[in-house]
Amino acid sequence: MDPVSAINFAATILTVVDFSWNLISGSYKIYQSTTGTTTDHAQISTVLNDLQTITKSLRSNVKGNNAHVKDLKKLAVECAEVSQELSNILEELKRKEGNKIWRSLEAKWKSMRKEKELASIEQRLNTYRLQLLLRLNLMLR
């Protein structure tokens, strides 16, 4: 076997080992979890619940008809929609009822497949958060 093929083979083995380790260790964490989800997803869910409460308050408690208030309410509605989308995905990624070992493995597998989508939605939420803060600062002037 030539050196390039050997390095390529070793890299492939390392990739498989890394993937397997992430899958197994993540499954074990979900298996031990009382919530049926990873700690990261549980933390995100807590932040999402707070964000949904805040956006609901912004939509209903902010009074006025000027442009800033209208834009703030529009941002709050859009932010609530995106946070609900993320919340729905996180709910799908929770461990289902049944054989706890296999369901934990299934939950981690789904979570690994949705990582990019979750990151994208989190980035959109961060953008909305910044826009809401900017709008609130403009209103407080």
C-alpha positions in Angstrom: 0.0 0.0 0.0 1.5 3.3 -1.0 1.8 6.1 1.6 -1.0 8.3 0.2 -3.5 5.4 0.3 -2.4 4.5 3.9 -3.0 8.1 5.1 -6.3 8.2 3.3 -7.3 4.9 4.9 -6.2 6.2 8.4 -8.2 9.4 7.9 -11.3 7.4 7.0 -10.9 5.2 10.1 -10.5 8.3 12.3 -13.7 9.8 10.7 -15.7 6.7 11.4 -14.4 6.5 15.0 -15.2 10.2 15.6 -18.7 9.8 14.2 -19.3 6.7 16.2 -18.0 8.3 19.4 -20.3 11.3 19.0 -23.3 9.1 18.3 -22.7 6.7 21.2 -21.7 9.3 23.8 -24.6 11.6 22.8 -27.0 8.6 22.9 -25.7 7.8 26.4 -26.3 11.4 27.6 -29.8 11.3 26.2 -30.4 7.9 27.8 -29.4 9.4 31.2 -31.3 12.6 30.7 -34.6 12.9 32.6 -35.9 15.2 29.9 -35.1 12.9 27.0 -32.9 15.4 25.3 -29.3 16.7 25.3 -28.3 19.4 27.8 -27.7 21.8 24.9 -31.2 21.3 23.6 -32.7 21.6 27.1 -30.8 25.0 27.5 -32.0 26.2 24.1 -35.6 25.2 25.1 -35.3 27.3 28.3 -34.1 30.3 26.3 -36.8 29.8 23.7 -39.5 29.7 26.4 -38.2 33.0 27.7 -38.0 34.5 24.2 -41.6 33.5 23.4 -42.8 35.1 26.7 -40.9 38.3 25.8 -42.2 38.5 22.2 -45.8 37.8 23.4 -45.4 40.7 25.9 -44.0 43.0 23.2 -46.9 42.2 20.8 -49.6 42.9 23.4 -48.2 45.4 25.9 -46.5 47.9 23.8 -48.8 50.8 23.0 -48.6 53.4 20.2 -49.0 53.8 16.5 -45.7 55.3 15.4 -43.3 53.6 13.0 -41.0 52.2 15.7 -43.8 50.5 17.6 -45.2 49.0 14.4 -41.8 47.7 13.4 -41.2 46.4 16.9 -44.4 44.4 16.9 -43.7 43.1 13.4 -40.2 41.9 14.6 -41.8 40.3 17.7 -44.2 38.4 15.5 -41.5 37.2 13.1 -39.2 36.3 16.0 -42.0 34.3 17.7 -42.6 32.4 14.5 -38.9 31.4 14.1 -38.7 30.5 17.8 -41.8 28.3 17.5 -40.2 26.6 14.4 -37.1 25.9 16.5 -39.2 24.7 19.4 -41.0 22.3 17.2 -37.8 20.8 15.9 -36.4 20.4 19.4 -39.6 18.6 20.4 -39.1 16.2 17.4 -35.6 15.5 18.6 -36.6 14.4 22.1 -36.4 10.7 23.0 -39.7 9.0 22.3 -41.4 6.4 24.5 -40.4 2.8 24.1 -37.0 1.0 24.4 -35.0 3.7 26.1 -31.6 2.6 24.6 -32.8 2.5 21.0 -34.9 5.6 21.3 -31.9 7.5 22.8 -29.8 6.3 19.8 -32.6 7.4 17.4 -32.9 10.8 19.1 -29.1 11.4 18.8 -29.1 10.3 15.2 -31.9 12.7 14.3 -30.1 15.5 16.3 -26.9 14.9 14.3 -28.7 15.1 11.0 -30.4 18.4 12.0 -27.3 20.2 13.4 -27.0 22.5 10.4 -30.7 23.4 10.4 -30.6 24.1 14.1 -27.6 26.3 13.7 -29.2 28.2 10.9 -32.4 28.9 12.9 -30.4 29.9 15.9 -28.5 32.4 13.7 -31.8 33.8 12.5 -33.1 34.2 16.1 -29.9 36.0 17.0 -30.4 38.4 14.2 -34.0 39.0 15.4 -32.7 39.6 18.9 -30.3 42.2 17.7 -33.0 43.9 15.7 -35.3 43.9 18.6 -32.6 45.5 20.8 -31.9 48.1 18.2 -35.5 49.0 17.8 -36.0 49.2 21.6 -33.0 51.5 21.9 -34.4 53.8 19.2 -37.7 53.9 21.0 -36.1 54.8 24.3 -34.4 57.9 22.9 
